[in-house]
Amino acid sequence: MRTTKLWLRNSSRYSDAEVWPLVKSAYESVERSVGKLQQMPRIVVKLTNCSHAYRGRASWQEWHKDKKAPGYQQRVEWRRILVRIGPAQTFPVNVRYPRFKGDMPEFECRSYREAIVMVAAHEMEHCLGASGRKRGEFRCELSAWDAIEYYRKHQAEVDGEIDRALASEAERETAKGQRDAACKTPEAVIMRKLEAARAMAAKWARKQKLAGNKLRKYQRQVKRLEKQLAEPLPLAATKGGPQ
């Protein structure tokens, strides 16, 4: 899933329909803190599974063509982050950055949804220039905490969007299952074979008509040549005339 500013690549246990609104929420939360002299970068969020509750990493630089950008097929920069989230049963967890425990904020992450928002916001802050040292990580942890609070404040709206997307996805899956089941009934199988047989019969009927035309053409040519062969051939005139 993709917009002009945010790109989701999801290979986790959680569906796109559920993850996309959460990633958007994290992006919106971080974007609020961007100063007038800064600009929110284009961000690719790669979401994968994790054996722990969560992990994250930022960031890589990617270049992709954008036909809407100024210039002919101009390449634009994207910053890619990695968000890794564990199974639902690993939550809730108390969060405190492990390298600088004494001076880092501590807060609760209640669910995997909050973890997606939290880790995405933390890594997005790195894309805005926060370093991997103590001061930079403190800034990222505050951004992650703010993102969780932002999600909780708008949870009814975000979860409502997720529920609608999941319901729509389930509806599509149900409809697809019904179509697949309908295609496997004996009547449907016979009907497909009948349509295929009709198509082949029509195909060979066209070929038969073409073959009949060709046959008549060459039969006429054979008769014409046989008739010419049966008639006496004219004698060639001698060069000097009669003797």
DAGI-V264039 format. One line per field, one symbol per residue. ss: DSSP state (a for helix, b for strand, c for the rest). A space follows every 50 residues. Layout:
# DAGI-V264039
ss: ???
This chain:
# DAGI-V264039
ss: cbcccbbbbbcccccaaaaaaaaaaaaaaaaaccccccccccbbbbbbbc cccbbbbbbbbbbbbbcccccccbbbbbbbbbbbbccaaaccbbbccccc aaacccbbbccaaaaaaaaaaaaaaaaccccccaaaaaaaaaaaaaaaaa aaacaaaaaaaaaaaaaaaaaaaaaaaaaaaaaccaaaaaaaaaaaaaaa aaaaaaaaaaaaaaaaaaaaaaaaaaaaaaccccccccccccc
